Amino acid sequence: MSNMEETLSIIKPDAVERNLEEKIKSIFIKNNFQITRQKKVKLEKKEAEIFYKVHETKPFYNELCNYLSSGPIVVMVLKKQNAILENRKLMGATDPLEAEVGTIRKEFGISIDKNSVHGSDSPENAKTEIDFFFKN
């Protein structure tokens, strides 16, 4: 039984600033993800607030929104069997210091905030996040 899924991936401002887009995309491709849609955008703070609404009660919410809107980002839809879980494994732990060797955050993340990539954490959020950036 095939469980083809789509997940949203964001290459965050810290990684775009360091010209890591192609390196990170090639990691996804090497791991058999299809990048079905992609674009480079610069979010306004208000848009980041809507995107991160699920975190609005958390203490880091404002910083998160400031950061995501601080520079251009690359948003992509990744497709693969079990894409959501597979992408989360490939990204590694939120804190690059705790991330496993070979993960994107271990390799490129600067800090727990500037950890280079975002990935959806559930099928529901994947759908919401994809729709947020790729409303047809």
Secondary structure, 3 states (H helix, E strand, C coil): CCCEEEEEEEECHHHHHCCCHHHHHHHHHHCCCEEEEEEEECCCHHHHHHHCHHHCCCCCHHHHHHHHCCCCEEEEEEEEECHHHHHHHHHCCCCCCCCCCCCHHHHHCCCCCCCCEEECCCHHHHHHHHHHHCCC
